[in-house]
């Protein structure tokens, strides 16, 4: 599983300082991490960041929804067509 929330925050800060300008790419890193055997657990493991006040709701939404939508829809605008999140994605893309 992922690190505890405090360690995860330190990891994010280290990535931001050394490689990234934001946390946009981190969800991809976590879903592809060697010890994440079930991708459905990524959000469950990431949510303690909100519960512990390390990120706010808007930052968490950007991390788990806005940034992945931007990434996937930029490559394929129909990527989310027919999914349960299609309408939310269309709303996000329109804003």
VMD Tcl script that draws the C-alpha trace (Angstrom):
set ca {
  {0.00 0.00 0.00}
  {1.01 3.62 -0.20}
  {2.91 5.43 2.49}
  {1.10 6.94 5.41}
  {-0.32 10.42 4.68}
  {2.59 12.32 6.25}
  {5.18 10.35 4.29}
  {3.11 10.70 1.13}
  {3.02 14.46 1.56}
  {6.80 14.50 1.95}
  {7.11 12.34 -1.18}
  {4.89 14.76 -3.11}
  {6.94 17.72 -1.92}
  {10.18 16.01 -2.95}
  {8.77 15.20 -6.39}
  {7.52 18.75 -6.78}
  {10.88 20.21 -5.86}
  {12.98 17.90 -7.98}
  {10.86 16.90 -10.98}
  {7.39 18.36 -11.14}
  {5.78 21.77 -10.90}
  {2.53 20.29 -9.53}
  {1.01 16.98 -8.48}
  {-0.61 16.45 -11.91}
  {1.46 13.38 -12.75}
  {1.46 11.67 -9.38}
  {-1.77 9.71 -9.79}
  {-0.19 7.95 -12.76}
  {2.88 7.20 -10.67}
  {0.77 5.69 -7.90}
  {-1.44 3.58 -10.17}
  {1.66 2.14 -11.81}
  {3.61 1.66 -8.59}
  {4.94 -1.86 -8.08}
  {3.06 -2.45 -4.81}
  {-0.34 -1.19 -6.06}
  {-1.85 -4.49 -7.18}
  {-5.45 -3.28 -7.34}
  {-5.91 0.10 -9.04}
  {-9.31 0.48 -7.36}
  {-7.44 1.06 -4.10}
  {-5.56 4.13 -5.32}
  {-8.30 6.60 -4.39}
  {-9.00 4.83 -1.10}
  {-5.30 5.10 -0.26}
  {-5.09 8.74 -1.41}
  {-8.14 10.07 0.46}
  {-6.43 10.21 3.89}
  {-4.60 13.24 2.49}
  {-7.95 15.05 2.75}
  {-8.94 13.42 6.03}
  {-5.70 14.58 7.65}
  {-5.96 18.10 6.22}
  {-2.87 17.76 4.05}
  {-4.78 18.74 0.89}
  {-8.17 20.39 0.53}
  {-11.15 19.11 -1.46}
  {-10.26 21.17 -4.53}
  {-6.68 19.86 -4.56}
  {-7.91 16.29 -4.16}
  {-10.43 16.70 -6.99}
  {-7.70 18.07 -9.25}
  {-5.46 15.15 -8.30}
  {-7.98 12.36 -8.90}
  {-10.38 13.82 -11.49}
  {-9.49 17.07 -13.24}
  {-5.92 16.14 -14.18}
  {-6.73 12.58 -15.36}
  {-9.65 13.97 -17.41}
  {-7.37 16.55 -19.01}
  {-4.74 13.91 -19.78}
  {-7.08 11.25 -21.20}
  {-9.49 13.55 -23.04}
  {-6.62 15.49 -24.63}
  {-5.42 12.27 -26.26}
  {-8.88 10.93 -27.04}
  {-11.92 13.22 -26.62}
  {-14.21 10.16 -26.60}
  {-12.22 8.35 -23.92}
  {-15.00 8.69 -21.32}
  {-17.95 8.27 -23.71}
  {-20.42 5.71 -22.36}
  {-18.93 5.69 -18.86}
  {-20.63 6.68 -15.61}
  {-18.48 9.81 -15.46}
  {-19.21 10.98 -19.01}
  {-21.46 13.89 -18.01}
  {-19.05 15.07 -15.30}
  {-16.20 14.89 -17.81}
  {-18.14 16.91 -20.39}
  {-18.89 19.54 -17.74}
  {-15.22 19.65 -16.75}
  {-14.04 19.93 -20.35}
  {-16.50 22.77 -21.02}
  {-15.15 24.87 -18.14}
}
mol new
graphics top color blue
foreach p $ca { graphics top sphere $p radius 0.5 }
foreach p [lrange $ca 0 end-1] q [lrange $ca 1 end] { graphics top cylinder $p $q radius 0.2 }
display resetview
